[in-house]
Amino acid sequence: MEVLKIIKDFFSYSLYQSKDVNITIFTIISLILAFIATNVILKILRKLVTKKIAAEDSGRFLSVFQFFQYLMYLFVIMFTLNASGVNISVLLTASAAIFLGLGFALQQLFQDLISGILMIVDQSMKVDDIIEIEGRVCRVEKISLRSTKAVTRNNRVMIIPNHIFMSNVLFNWTQNSKIVREDLPLGVAYGSDTHLVKKILLEAAAAHPDVLNQPKSIVLFEDFGDSALKFTLYFFVKDPFFSPKIKSDLRFALDKKFRENNINIPFPQRTVHLQKEN
């Protein structure tokens, strides 16, 4: 009996006590055990779910699961404190002002978290997608709850807060397909053989190793310009991240072919008439 009394007194020893709150050693031990049990259950649950989903969806699930995990830990803390005899309503009331201040301070963070969850759930963007945001083209490398990591064509890393994707227009070049159509506009001088121009454009596209044969490239005679006949070469590439280099290679090839076939690329010209005053 004496031993039981000693054990009871040990567990009921108060570490902090006020009028409404009494935190004992039993409370601390209960919290530790509850955390350990919750952690084990969540790990088992995560393994069971990740085994049944595709590898490409595993990263998105883990991000959402991480947010769910935070909520579960918060719930466990509240439940354990309440079960241990701590009046949590007093704690919540006393900390209401603090929570309100934190809510305003962390408003942007909450927006990022909610945006991250929505992006992961509706799959509007995935890793390796080519996106255009605020005039910048980049490849997505990692999507987390708070931010997205992307790399530009200059190999510069961009850390984009997720709320940016909810408030700005996002162009996802590769959401429907990895194959993207590019265009190369140009103008030739009036009097040029238009059919020869079309043939040269298609041959240049077919000769480039990074331009796909299927779907086929096409040439459109767009308009009669002020000083040029306007054409556009439309071609398809598998990786639009390197489109600027492909377009540069095509311009070099076309310049050479045009010179060989006496096809000129005009530039705007103006005639100025000077009137002599009497």
LUMFI-156919 format. One record per residue (C-alpha): x, y, z; residue in one letter. Coordinates in nm, 2 decimals, always signed. Layout:
BEGIN
@east->X, north->Y, up->Z, rest->A;
...
This chain:
BEGIN
@east->+0.00, north->+0.00, up->+0.00, rest->M;
@east->+0.29, north->+0.23, up->+0.09, rest->E;
@east->+0.44, north->+0.17, up->-0.26, rest->V;
@east->+0.11, north->+0.24, up->-0.43, rest->L;
@east->+0.08, north->+0.57, up->-0.24, rest->K;
@east->+0.43, north->+0.67, up->-0.34, rest->I;
@east->+0.36, north->+0.60, up->-0.70, rest->I;
@east->+0.03, north->+0.78, up->-0.68, rest->K;
@east->+0.19, north->+1.08, up->-0.52, rest->D;
@east->+0.47, north->+1.08, up->-0.78, rest->F;
@east->+0.22, north->+1.08, up->-1.08, rest->F;
@east->+0.01, north->+1.35, up->-0.91, rest->S;
@east->+0.30, north->+1.57, up->-0.83, rest->Y;
@east->+0.21, north->+1.92, up->-0.97, rest->S;
@east->+0.46, north->+2.08, up->-1.21, rest->L;
@east->+0.24, north->+2.38, up->-1.26, rest->Y;
@east->-0.07, north->+2.48, up->-1.08, rest->Q;
@east->-0.31, north->+2.77, up->-1.09, rest->S;
@east->-0.68, north->+2.82, up->-1.02, rest->K;
@east->-0.80, north->+2.63, up->-1.32, rest->D;
@east->-0.49, north->+2.46, up->-1.46, rest->V;
@east->-0.30, north->+2.18, up->-1.29, rest->N;
@east->-0.02, north->+2.01, up->-1.49, rest->I;
@east->+0.12, north->+1.70, up->-1.32, rest->T;
@east->+0.38, north->+1.44, up->-1.41, rest->I;
@east->+0.09, north->+1.22, up->-1.51, rest->F;
@east->-0.01, north->+1.48, up->-1.76, rest->T;
@east->+0.34, north->+1.50, up->-1.92, rest->I;
@east->+0.37, north->+1.12, up->-1.94, rest->I;
@east->+0.03, north->+1.10, up->-2.09, rest->S;
@east->+0.12, north->+1.35, up->-2.36, rest->L;
@east->+0.45, north->+1.17, up->-2.44, rest->I;
@east->+0.27, north->+0.83, up->-2.47, rest->L;
@east->-0.01, north->+0.99, up->-2.68, rest->A;
@east->+0.25, north->+1.14, up->-2.91, rest->F;
@east->+0.43, north->+0.81, up->-2.95, rest->I;
@east->+0.11, north->+0.62, up->-3.02, rest->A;
@east->-0.02, north->+0.88, up->-3.27, rest->T;
@east->+0.32, north->+0.88, up->-3.45, rest->N;
@east->+0.31, north->+0.50, up->-3.48, rest->V;
@east->-0.05, north->+0.49, up->-3.61, rest->I;
@east->+0.02, north->+0.77, up->-3.86, rest->L;
@east->+0.33, north->+0.59, up->-3.99, rest->K;
@east->+0.14, north->+0.27, up->-4.04, rest->I;
@east->-0.14, north->+0.46, up->-4.21, rest->L;
@east->+0.10, north->+0.64, up->-4.44, rest->R;
@east->+0.27, north->+0.31, up->-4.54, rest->K;
@east->-0.07, north->+0.14, up->-4.61, rest->L;
@east->-0.19, north->+0.43, up->-4.83, rest->V;
@east->+0.14, north->+0.49, up->-5.02, rest->T;
@east->+0.15, north->+0.12, up->-5.12, rest->K;
@east->-0.18, north->+0.15, up->-5.30, rest->K;
@east->-0.12, north->+0.47, up->-5.50, rest->I;
@east->+0.11, north->+0.54, up->-5.80, rest->A;
@east->+0.46, north->+0.66, up->-5.74, rest->A;
@east->+0.39, north->+0.99, up->-5.91, rest->E;
@east->+0.10, north->+1.06, up->-5.68, rest->D;
@east->+0.30, north->+0.96, up->-5.37, rest->S;
@east->+0.46, north->+1.30, up->-5.33, rest->G;
@east->+0.13, north->+1.49, up->-5.35, rest->R;
@east->-0.03, north->+1.25, up->-5.09, rest->F;
@east->+0.26, north->+1.30, up->-4.85, rest->L;
@east->+0.22, north->+1.68, up->-4.87, rest->S;
@east->-0.15, north->+1.66, up->-4.78, rest->V;
@east->-0.07, north->+1.39, up->-4.52, rest->F;
@east->+0.18, north->+1.63, up->-4.35, rest->Q;
@east->-0.09, north->+1.89, up->-4.30, rest->F;
@east->-0.33, north->+1.62, up->-4.17, rest->F;
@east->-0.06, north->+1.51, up->-3.93, rest->Q;
@east->-0.02, north->+1.86, up->-3.78, rest->Y;
@east->-0.40, north->+1.86, up->-3.72, rest->L;
@east->-0.39, north->+1.52, up->-3.55, rest->M;
@east->-0.11, north->+1.62, up->-3.32, rest->Y;
@east->-0.30, north->+1.93, up->-3.22, rest->L;
@east->-0.61, north->+1.72, up->-3.15, rest->F;
@east->-0.41, north->+1.47, up->-2.94, rest->V;
@east->-0.27, north->+1.75, up->-2.73, rest->I;
@east->-0.61, north->+1.90, up->-2.66, rest->M;
@east->-0.77, north->+1.56, up->-2.59, rest->F;
@east->-0.49, north->+1.43, up->-2.37, rest->T;
@east->-0.49, north->+1.75, up->-2.16, rest->L;
@east->-0.86, north->+1.74, up->-2.12, rest->N;
@east->-0.86, north->+1.37, up->-2.02, rest->A;
@east->-0.58, north->+1.44, up->-1.77, rest->S;
@east->-0.80, north->+1.69, up->-1.59, rest->G;
@east->-0.67, north->+2.01, up->-1.74, rest->V;
@east->-0.94, north->+2.26, up->-1.82, rest->N;
@east->-0.85, north->+2.34, up->-2.18, rest->I;
@east->-1.13, north->+2.59, up->-2.22, rest->S;
@east->-0.94, north->+2.82, up->-1.98, rest->V;
@east->-0.63, north->+2.77, up->-2.18, rest->L;
@east->-0.81, north->+2.85, up->-2.51, rest->L;
@east->-0.98, north->+3.16, up->-2.36, rest->T;
@east->-0.65, north->+3.29, up->-2.21, rest->A;
@east->-0.47, north->+3.24, up->-2.54, rest->S;
@east->-0.75, north->+3.37, up->-2.77, rest->A;
@east->-0.58, north->+3.71, up->-2.81, rest->A;
@east->-0.25, north->+3.54, up->-2.89, rest->I;
@east->-0.42, north->+3.31, up->-3.14, rest->F;
@east->-0.59, north->+3.61, up->-3.30, rest->L;
@east->-0.26, north->+3.80, up->-3.33, rest->G;
@east->-0.09, north->+3.49, up->-3.47, rest->L;
@east->-0.38, north->+3.45, up->-3.72, rest->G;
@east->-0.32, north->+3.80, up->-3.86, rest->F;
@east->+0.06, north->+3.75, up->-3.86, rest->A;
@east->+0.04, north->+3.41, up->-4.03, rest->L;
@east->-0.24, north->+3.50, up->-4.27, rest->Q;
@east->-0.01, north->+3.47, up->-4.57, rest->Q;
@east->+0.12, north->+3.14, up->-4.45, rest->L;
@east->-0.23, north->+3.00, up->-4.42, rest->F;
@east->-0.31, north->+3.12, up->-4.77, rest->Q;
@east->+0.01, north->+2.94, up->-4.90, rest->D;
@east->-0.09, north->+2.62, up->-4.72, rest->L;
@east->-0.45, north->+2.62, up->-4.85, rest->I;
@east->-0.33, north->+2.70, up->-5.20, rest->S;
@east->-0.08, north->+2.42, up->-5.18, rest->G;
@east->-0.34, north->+2.17, up->-5.07, rest->I;
@east->-0.58, north->+2.28, up->-5.36, rest->L;
@east->-0.30, north->+2.25, up->-5.61, rest->M;
@east->-0.21, north->+1.90, up->-5.49, rest->I;
@east->-0.57, north->+1.78, up->-5.48, rest->V;
@east->-0.69, north->+1.92, up->-5.82, rest->D;
@east->-0.35, north->+1.84, up->-5.99, rest->Q;
@east->-0.33, north->+2.17, up->-6.17, rest->S;
@east->+0.04, north->+2.14, up->-6.16, rest->M;
@east->+0.29, north->+1.85, up->-6.13, rest->K;
@east->+0.66, north->+1.80, up->-6.09, rest->V;
@east->+0.84, north->+1.84, up->-6.43, rest->D;
@east->+0.56, north->+2.06, up->-6.58, rest->D;
@east->+0.67, north->+2.36, up->-6.78, rest->I;
@east->+0.49, north->+2.66, up->-6.65, rest->I;
@east->+0.47, north->+3.03, up->-6.73, rest->E;
@east->+0.40, north->+3.26, up->-6.43, rest->I;
@east->+0.44, north->+3.64, up->-6.43, rest->E;
@east->+0.62, north->+3.63, up->-6.77, rest->G;
@east->+0.88, north->+3.37, up->-6.65, rest->R;
@east->+0.91, north->+3.02, up->-6.80, rest->V;
@east->+1.03, north->+2.75, up->-6.56, rest->C;
@east->+1.03, north->+2.38, up->-6.49, rest->R;
@east->+0.86, north->+2.26, up->-6.16, rest->V;
@east->+1.10, north->+2.07, up->-5.94, rest->E;
@east->+0.92, north->+2.03, up->-5.61, rest->K;
@east->+0.57, north->+2.12, up->-5.48, rest->I;
@east->+0.53, north->+2.15, up->-5.11, rest->S;
@east->+0.25, north->+2.28, up->-4.89, rest->L;
@east->+0.39, north->+2.63, up->-4.85, rest->R;
@east->+0.59, north->+2.69, up->-5.17, rest->S;
@east->+0.69, north->+2.56, up->-5.51, rest->T;
@east->+1.05, north->+2.52, up->-5.63, rest->K;
@east->+1.11, north->+2.58, up->-6.00, rest->A;
@east->+1.41, north->+2.63, up->-6.22, rest->V;
@east->+1.42, north->+2.89, up->-6.50, rest->T;
@east->+1.59, north->+2.86, up->-6.84, rest->R;
@east->+1.89, north->+3.04, up->-6.69, rest->N;
@east->+1.92, north->+2.76, up->-6.43, rest->N;
@east->+1.81, north->+3.00, up->-6.16, rest->R;
@east->+1.60, north->+2.86, up->-5.87, rest->V;
@east->+1.27, north->+3.03, up->-5.80, rest->M;
@east->+1.09, north->+2.97, up->-5.47, rest->I;
@east->+0.73, north->+3.07, up->-5.54, rest->I;
@east->+0.48, north->+3.11, up->-5.26, rest->P;
@east->+0.17, north->+2.89, up->-5.34, rest->N;
@east->-0.08, north->+3.17, up->-5.31, rest->H;
@east->+0.08, north->+3.33, up->-5.62, rest->I;
@east->-0.07, north->+3.05, up->-5.83, rest->F;
@east->-0.42, north->+3.12, up->-5.69, rest->M;
@east->-0.41, north->+3.50, up->-5.75, rest->S;
@east->-0.22, north->+3.51, up->-6.09, rest->N;
@east->-0.28, north->+3.35, up->-6.43, rest->V;
@east->-0.08, north->+3.04, up->-6.46, rest->L;
@east->+0.01, north->+2.89, up->-6.80, rest->F;
@east->+0.08, north->+2.52, up->-6.77, rest->N;
@east->+0.24, north->+2.43, up->-7.10, rest->W;
@east->+0.26, north->+2.05, up->-7.04, rest->T;
@east->-0.06, north->+1.97, up->-6.84, rest->Q;
@east->-0.24, north->+1.81, up->-7.13, rest->N;
@east->+0.06, north->+1.68, up->-7.31, rest->S;
@east->+0.44, north->+1.70, up->-7.30, rest->K;
@east->+0.43, north->+1.78, up->-7.68, rest->I;
@east->+0.40, north->+2.15, up->-7.73, rest->V;
@east->+0.35, north->+2.35, up->-8.05, rest->R;
@east->+0.59, north->+2.64, up->-8.11, rest->E;
@east->+0.58, north->+2.92, up->-8.37, rest->D;
@east->+0.85, north->+3.11, up->-8.56, rest->L;
@east->+0.72, north->+3.42, up->-8.74, rest->P;
@east->+0.92, north->+3.58, up->-9.02, rest->L;
@east->+0.89, north->+3.81, up->-9.32, rest->G;
@east->+1.03, north->+3.79, up->-9.67, rest->V;
@east->+1.05, north->+4.06, up->-9.94, rest->A;
@east->+0.77, north->+4.12, up->-10.18, rest->Y;
@east->+0.83, north->+3.93, up->-10.51, rest->G;
@east->+0.98, north->+3.62, up->-10.33, rest->S;
@east->+0.86, north->+3.28, up->-10.44, rest->D;
@east->+0.61, north->+3.20, up->-10.17, rest->T;
@east->+0.60, north->+2.83, up->-10.24, rest->H;
@east->+0.98, north->+2.81, up->-10.23, rest->L;
@east->+0.97, north->+3.00, up->-9.89, rest->V;
@east->+0.72, north->+2.74, up->-9.76, rest->K;
@east->+0.94, north->+2.45, up->-9.88, rest->K;
@east->+1.25, north->+2.60, up->-9.72, rest->I;
@east->+1.07, north->+2.65, up->-9.39, rest->L;
@east->+0.94, north->+2.29, up->-9.38, rest->L;
@east->+1.28, north->+2.15, up->-9.48, rest->E;
@east->+1.46, north->+2.34, up->-9.20, rest->A;
@east->+1.21, north->+2.21, up->-8.94, rest->A;
@east->+1.24, north->+1.85, up->-9.07, rest->A;
@east->+1.62, north->+1.87, up->-9.05, rest->A;
@east->+1.63, north->+1.98, up->-8.69, rest->H;
@east->+1.68, north->+1.68, up->-8.45, rest->P;
@east->+1.46, north->+1.83, up->-8.17, rest->D;
@east->+1.16, north->+1.91, up->-8.40, rest->V;
@east->+0.91, north->+1.62, up->-8.40, rest->L;
@east->+0.81, north->+1.46, up->-8.73, rest->N;
@east->+0.46, north->+1.39, up->-8.59, rest->Q;
@east->+0.26, north->+1.60, up->-8.56, rest->P;
@east->+0.38, north->+1.75, up->-8.88, rest->K;
@east->+0.51, north->+2.11, up->-8.91, rest->S;
@east->+0.30, north->+2.35, up->-9.10, rest->I;
@east->+0.36, north->+2.69, up->-9.26, rest->V;
@east->+0.09, north->+2.96, up->-9.28, rest->L;
@east->+0.10, north->+3.26, up->-9.50, rest->F;
@east->-0.02, north->+3.50, up->-9.24, rest->E;
@east->-0.06, north->+3.84, up->-9.41, rest->D;
@east->+0.07, north->+4.10, up->-9.65, rest->F;
@east->+0.26, north->+4.33, up->-9.43, rest->G;
@east->+0.37, north->+4.69, up->-9.49, rest->D;
@east->+0.71, north->+4.59, up->-9.61, rest->S;
@east->+0.71, north->+4.21, up->-9.61, rest->A;
@east->+0.52, north->+3.89, up->-9.68, rest->L;
@east->+0.45, north->+3.75, up->-9.34, rest->K;
@east->+0.49, north->+3.37, up->-9.27, rest->F;
@east->+0.48, north->+3.16, up->-8.96, rest->T;
@east->+0.64, north->+2.82, up->-8.92, rest->L;
@east->+0.45, north->+2.61, up->-8.66, rest->Y;
@east->+0.64, north->+2.30, up->-8.53, rest->F;
@east->+0.62, north->+2.06, up->-8.24, rest->F;
@east->+0.88, north->+1.99, up->-7.97, rest->V;
@east->+0.89, north->+1.73, up->-7.69, rest->K;
@east->+1.06, north->+1.96, up->-7.44, rest->D;
@east->+0.95, north->+2.33, up->-7.47, rest->P;
@east->+1.20, north->+2.42, up->-7.20, rest->F;
@east->+1.47, north->+2.44, up->-7.47, rest->F;
@east->+1.25, north->+2.61, up->-7.74, rest->S;
@east->+1.46, north->+2.93, up->-7.75, rest->P;
@east->+1.77, north->+2.73, up->-7.86, rest->K;
@east->+1.57, north->+2.54, up->-8.12, rest->I;
@east->+1.43, north->+2.86, up->-8.27, rest->K;
@east->+1.78, north->+3.01, up->-8.28, rest->S;
@east->+1.91, north->+2.70, up->-8.47, rest->D;
@east->+1.62, north->+2.74, up->-8.72, rest->L;
@east->+1.69, north->+3.11, up->-8.77, rest->R;
@east->+2.05, north->+3.03, up->-8.85, rest->F;
@east->+1.95, north->+2.75, up->-9.10, rest->A;
@east->+1.68, north->+2.97, up->-9.26, rest->L;
@east->+1.92, north->+3.26, up->-9.30, rest->D;
@east->+2.17, north->+3.04, up->-9.48, rest->K;
@east->+1.90, north->+2.89, up->-9.71, rest->K;
@east->+1.75, north->+3.22, up->-9.79, rest->F;
@east->+2.09, north->+3.36, up->-9.90, rest->R;
@east->+2.15, north->+3.05, up->-10.12, rest->E;
@east->+1.81, north->+3.10, up->-10.29, rest->N;
@east->+1.82, north->+3.49, up->-10.31, rest->N;
@east->+1.53, north->+3.54, up->-10.08, rest->I;
@east->+1.56, north->+3.86, up->-9.88, rest->N;
@east->+1.44, north->+3.94, up->-9.54, rest->I;
@east->+1.33, north->+4.31, up->-9.57, rest->P;
@east->+1.36, north->+4.58, up->-9.31, rest->F;
@east->+1.13, north->+4.89, up->-9.28, rest->P;
@east->+1.23, north->+5.17, up->-9.51, rest->Q;
@east->+1.11, north->+5.53, up->-9.52, rest->R;
@east->+1.14, north->+5.79, up->-9.79, rest->T;
@east->+1.20, north->+6.14, up->-9.67, rest->V;
@east->+1.12, north->+6.43, up->-9.91, rest->H;
@east->+1.29, north->+6.76, up->-9.83, rest->L;
@east->+1.12, north->+7.08, up->-9.96, rest->Q;
@east->+1.35, north->+7.37, up->-10.03, rest->K;
@east->+1.21, north->+7.70, up->-9.90, rest->E;
@east->+1.21, north->+8.00, up->-10.13, rest->N;
